[in-house]
Amino acid sequence: MEERRILCGRARTWAALQPDGELSTFEQRLLRSHLDRCAECSAFAARVAAVTTAVRAAPLEPLAHPVSMPGMLRRRARRFAP
């Protein structure tokens, strides 16, 4: 039972990363193999995909106020920007 919990946890993490293309080919294959055997994780992955699609298709909401970051956070964020 503990092993299944660990496998399902890993699969659900991967299912959440998959819509953004963040999985390696190996991870994609492991995920697919798990989803083929686990109905609960397969349903979770389907929900994640549906929510991702809906959010991406939704129109952008205008902000009431501009977003600003303090200088230190802005500099830190720039280091990680592509």
N, C-alpha and C positions, 0 to 999 in steps of 0.2 A: 504494500500500500504506500509506503514511504517513497519507494522508487517511482511509482506512478505519479505521485504528487510532484516530485522533482522534475520528471519528464514533462508533465503537463505545464508546470511553471515555465520551464525553458521554452516549450512550444508556444505558449501564449506570449512570451516576450518576443520571440521571433515573429509571431503573427502580427504583433503591433509594429514591428520594424519593417515588415515586408512591403507595405504600400509605398514606403518612401525609397524602396530599392536599396535598403541598407544591409541585406543579407548576402553572404558569399554563396557561390554555387553549392558548396558543401552544405551550408546551413539550410538553403532552400530545399535540398534533397532530404535532409533529415526532417525538416518540418513537414514536407509532403508525406513522407513515410509515416510520421506520427499522426497526421490528420487523417490518413487513410484508415487508421486503426482506432481512432478516438473520436467518437461522435461529439462529445462535449467540447473538445478543443476545435473540432471542425466547425461547430456552430459559432464558437467564439471568434474564429478567424473570419467567418462570413459576416458577423456583426461588425467587426473592426473594418473590414473592407467596405461595407455598406455605409458606415458612418464617415469614413474617409472620403468616399465618393460624394456623399451628400454635402460635407463641409466644403470640399473643393469646388463643388458646383454652385454653392450659395453665393449670392452677390456680396461684395464687400460692404461692410457697414461703415458709414462715415463716423469718425470720432468726434465727440463733442468738444474735446480738448486735445491738443497735441501731446504726444508722448515725448517725455524728455528723460534723459539719464544723466545723473551726476557725472562730472568729468572722469573720475576714476573708473567708474563702471563702463563708460563709453570707450575709454582707452583699452580696457580689458576685453571688451567685446570685439574691438577692431582686430585684436590679435588672432581671433578665431574666425573672422570673416573670410570667405573665399576670395 
